[in-house]
Amino acid sequence: MNYIQQAYKGYGEWWRYLITFLVVMSPFLLNFAIVYYMPEVVEMSYQEMANIEDKNLFLFQNLSIFVVLLVFLILFVKFLHQRSVISLITSRPAVDWKRFFFGFTLWALISLGFMAFAFIGDSSQLVWNFKPVPFFTLVLVSLMFIPLQTSFEELMFRGYLMQALGVLAKNRWFPLIVTSVAFGLMHSLNPEVNELGYGIMVFYIGTGFLYGITTLMDEGTELALGLHAANNIVAALFISSDWMVFNTDALFLDTAEPSLGLETYVPVFILYPLVLLVFAKKYHWKNWGAKLAGKVERPVGEAPVIPENEIF
C-alpha cells in the first residue's frame, strides 16, 4: 500500500473526518474568525508580541498549544478512525528515522549556509545578541518542543488531510495542491504577513509544495518532518526580529526594516528544487507523474473496514 492508501486501513466516514478537523483545527479557525471580525484585536496582539519580556516563556506557551493538538490528532486517528499512528506517518512498516535525520541535517546545513552567505554580504543590520542563560534556555525549549510543533503541522496537512483528500478525490494532485495552499493560508496569520504583505505567501505556499511533493514521492512524511523541524529550529536559534513569529533570544537580532527581498524567493525557486533532486538521487525516486498526479484506488485484496459507499 502506498502512503495515501493508508487511509483505507481505518474507518473513513465523512463525519469522522469532520469531527477531527473541527476539533483539532479549532484554534486556527477561531484565529481566522478574529482576524475577519475583530482586526483591532489582531493589531493589538502584534504590538504585544513585539514588546514581550520573557521570550522563552512566550515561545513555550505558543508551542505547547501545538503539542496538545498533536495529542488530539493522534487520539482521533487511533480511536475514532481505528488506525495506527504509523499509518499516518509513513507507508513503511516502521518510521524510518534515518530519513528524518537526513532531511533535518540537509536543511539545517542549507539554512546555516544561506545565513552565512547573507551575513558575509551585509551584516550591518545584524546585532550580536548572545545571552548565555536565555539562549541555552531557548535551545532547550526549541529542541524539545519545536519538533512536536512541526510534527503536528506535517501530520495534519501532509498526513491526515492529504490522505483524506486523496481518498475523496481518488487522485494525488488534488490533495497536493489543496494541502499546500491550506498550509500557506494557515501561516497568513503570522506577523510576517502583517509586516511584509501577501508576497510572503509565495514562500509559505511554496514550502507547502516542497513538503507535499517530498511526502508523495517518498511515500511517507519522514523527510518532510526533518525538513520542517530543521527550518523552524534554525529560525528560532540564529536570527530573530521583533516582527517575526519566532521573536526569540536568538544569537542575532535583525534590525533592518521589514522588506521582501531575494531571500524570500531564492529558497522556493532555487533551493527547493535542488533539495528534491538530492532526495531523488539518494532515494531513487521514479515515476514522478504517477506519484504526484496518479490515481488513488483501494488496494487489491484489501478488505474494506466498512462498506465502500460509506467512505467519503
C-alpha positions in Angstrom: 0.0 0.0 0.0 1.2 3.5 -0.8 1.1 6.4 1.5 -2.3 7.8 0.7 -3.8 4.3 0.6 -3.0 4.0 4.3 -6.4 5.8 4.9 -8.1 2.7 3.8 -6.9 0.9 6.8 -9.3 2.6 9.1 -12.9 3.9 9.3 -13.4 6.6 6.8 -17.0 8.0 7.1 -17.1 11.7 6.4 -18.3 12.6 9.9 -15.2 11.2 11.5 -13.0 13.5 9.3 -15.3 16.4 10.0 -15.2 16.0 13.8 -11.4 15.5 13.8 -10.8 18.6 11.6 -13.1 20.9 13.6 -11.7 19.9 16.9 -8.0 19.8 16.0 -8.1 22.9 13.8 -10.4 24.9 16.1 -7.7 27.3 17.4 -6.8 28.3 13.8 -10.4 28.5 12.7 -11.0 30.8 15.7 -8.0 32.9 14.8 -9.3 33.4 11.2 -12.7 34.5 12.7 -10.9 37.0 14.9 -8.9 38.4 12.0 -12.0 38.8 9.9 -14.4 40.2 12.6 -12.0 41.9 15.1 -8.9 43.1 13.2 -8.2 45.6 16.0 -7.6 42.6 18.4 -5.0 41.2 16.0 -3.2 44.5 15.7 -3.0 44.8 19.5 -1.6 41.2 19.7 1.1 42.0 17.2 2.1 45.1 19.3 2.2 43.0 22.4 4.4 40.3 20.7 6.9 43.0 19.7 7.3 44.0 23.4 7.3 40.7 25.2 9.8 40.4 28.1 10.2 36.7 28.7 10.6 35.4 25.1 11.3 31.9 26.2 8.1 31.7 28.2 6.1 33.2 25.3 7.6 30.6 22.9 6.9 27.7 25.3 3.3 28.9 25.7 2.8 29.0 21.9 4.5 25.7 21.2 2.5 23.9 24.0 -0.7 24.5 22.1 0.7 22.5 19.1 1.7 19.7 21.5 -1.9 19.5 22.8 -3.3 19.5 19.2 -0.8 16.8 18.2 -2.1 14.6 21.0 -5.7 15.2 20.0 -4.9 14.3 16.3 -3.2 11.1 17.4 -6.1 10.1 19.7 -8.7 10.8 16.9 -6.7 8.7 14.4 -6.2 5.9 16.8 -9.7 5.7 18.4 -12.1 7.4 16.1 -10.6 6.1 12.8 -9.3 2.9 14.4 -6.0 3.3 12.5 -2.4 3.0 13.7 -0.4 6.2 14.2 2.3 4.7 11.9 -0.2 4.7 9.0 -0.4 8.5 9.5 3.3 8.9 9.3 4.5 6.5 6.7 3.7 3.6 4.4 6.7 1.7 5.7 6.3 -0.9 8.4 8.0 1.5 10.9 9.2 5.1 10.9 12.5 5.5 9.1 14.4 7.7 11.4 17.4 7.8 9.1 15.2 9.6 6.6 14.1 12.1 9.3 17.7 12.9 10.3 18.9 13.1 6.8 16.2 15.7 5.9 16.9 17.5 9.2 20.7 17.7 8.6 20.4 18.6 5.0 18.1 21.6 5.6 19.9 22.7 8.7 23.2 22.9 6.7 21.5 24.7 3.8 19.8 27.2 6.1 23.0 28.0 8.0 24.9 28.3 4.7 22.3 30.7 3.4 22.5 32.7 6.6 26.3 32.8 6.5 26.2 34.0 2.8 23.8 36.8 3.8 26.0 37.7 6.8 29.1 37.9 4.6 27.3 40.1 2.1 25.9 42.6 4.6 26.0 42.2 8.4 25.5 45.9 9.2 21.9 45.4 10.5 22.6 42.2 12.4 23.2 42.7 16.1 25.0 40.1 18.2 22.6 39.1 20.9 24.2 36.2 22.8 23.0 36.0 26.4 24.0 32.6 28.0 21.0 31.8 30.2 18.2 33.0 27.8 20.0 31.4 24.8 20.6 28.0 26.3 17.0 28.0 27.7 15.9 28.8 24.1 18.0 25.8 22.8 16.3 23.5 25.3 12.8 24.7 24.6 13.4 24.6 20.8 14.9 21.1 20.7 12.1 19.7 23.0 9.0 21.4 21.6 9.6 22.7 18.0 9.8 19.1 16.6 6.4 18.5 18.2 5.0 21.7 16.7 6.3 20.9 13.2 5.2 17.2 13.6 1.6 18.4 14.2 1.6 20.6 11.1 3.1 17.8 8.9 0.9 15.0 10.2 -2.2 17.3 9.9 -1.5 18.6 6.4 0.8 16.1 4.7 -0.7 13.2 6.8 -4.3 13.4 7.8 -5.6 15.8 5.2 -3.6 14.6 2.3 -4.7 11.0 2.9 -8.3 12.0 3.4 -8.4 14.2 0.3 -6.6 11.6 -1.8 -9.3 9.0 -0.9 -12.0 11.6 -1.6 -10.7 12.8 -5.0 -9.2 9.4 -6.0 -6.0 11.1 -7.2 -2.8 12.6 -5.9 -2.6 16.0 -7.5 -5.8 17.4 -5.7 -4.5 16.7 -2.1 -1.1 18.1 -3.1 -2.5 21.4 -4.2 -5.1 21.8 -1.5 -2.9 20.9 1.4 0.0 23.1 0.1 -2.3 26.1 -0.3 -4.0 25.5 3.0 -0.6 25.2 4.7 0.3 28.6 3.3 -3.0 30.1 4.3 -2.6 28.9 7.9 0.6 30.9 8.1 -1.1 34.0 6.7 -1.9 34.8 10.4 1.9 35.1 11.2 3.1 38.6 12.0 5.5 38.5 9.0 2.5 38.8 6.7 1.3 41.9 8.5 4.8 43.4 8.0 5.8 42.2 4.6 2.4 41.8 2.8 1.0 38.9 1.0 4.0 38.5 -1.2 5.5 36.3 1.6 2.7 33.8 0.8 4.8 32.6 -2.1 7.3 31.3 0.4 4.7 29.7 2.7 2.8 28.0 -0.1 6.0 27.1 -1.9 7.2 25.4 1.3 3.9 23.5 1.5 4.5 22.2 -2.0 8.1 21.2 -1.1 6.8 19.1 1.9 3.9 17.8 -0.1 6.0 16.7 -3.1 8.5 15.1 -0.8 5.8 13.1 1.0 4.2 11.8 -2.1 7.4 10.9 -3.8 8.9 9.2 -0.7 5.6 7.6 0.4 5.9 8.9 3.9 6.4 12.1 5.9 9.8 11.3 7.5 11.8 13.6 5.1 9.3 16.4 5.4 9.3 16.1 9.2 13.0 16.5 9.2 13.0 19.5 6.8 10.3 21.3 8.8 11.9 20.7 12.2 15.3 21.9 10.9 13.7 25.0 9.3 12.0 26.2 12.5 14.8 25.3 14.9 17.3 27.2 12.9 14.9 30.2 12.5 14.4 30.3 16.3 18.0 29.9 17.3 20.1 32.1 15.0 18.3 35.2 13.7 15.3 36.9 15.1 13.4 40.1 15.0 10.5 41.7 16.9 8.2 41.4 13.9 8.9 37.6 13.3 6.7 34.8 14.6 9.8 33.4 16.3 10.6 36.5 18.3 13.3 34.8 20.4 16.6 35.4 22.2 18.4 34.2 19.1 22.2 34.7 18.5 21.5 37.7 16.2 18.8 40.3 16.1 17.8 41.7 12.6 17.3 45.4 13.0 16.5 46.0 9.3 13.2 47.4 8.2 10.8 44.6 7.1 11.0 44.1 3.3 10.6 41.4 0.7 13.9 40.5 -1.0 15.6 37.8 -2.9 16.0 35.8 0.4 12.2 35.2 0.2 12.1 33.7 -3.3 15.5 32.1 -3.7 14.6 29.1 -1.4 11.4 28.5 -3.3 12.7 28.7 -6.8 16.3 27.5 -6.4 16.9 25.7 -3.1 13.7 23.7 -3.0 14.2 22.1 -6.5 17.8 21.3 -5.5 16.6 19.6 -2.3 14.2 17.5 -4.3 17.0 16.5 -6.7 19.1 15.4 -3.8 16.3 13.3 -2.4 15.5 11.8 -5.8 19.1 10.8 -6.2 19.6 9.3 -2.8 16.2 7.5 -2.6 15.9 6.6 -6.3 12.6 8.4 -6.9 11.0 7.5 -10.2 7.6 7.8 -11.9 7.1 11.4 -10.9 4.0 11.8 -12.9 2.2 8.9 -11.3 3.5 9.7 -7.8 2.3 13.4 -8.0 -0.8 13.1 -10.2 -1.8 9.4 -10.4 -5.0 7.7 -9.3 -5.7 6.6 -5.8 -7.6 3.3 -5.6 -8.4 0.8 -2.9 -5.6 -1.7 -2.7 -6.3 -5.0 -4.5 -7.1 -7.7 -1.9 -7.5 -5.2 0.9 -10.8 -5.9 2.7 -12.7 -2.7 3.4 -13.1 -2.0 7.1 -16.5 -0.5 6.2 -18.7 -0.6 3.0 -17.2 1.2 0.1 -20.1 3.6 -0.1 -19.5 4.8 3.4 -16.0 6.0 2.7 -16.4 9.7 1.8 
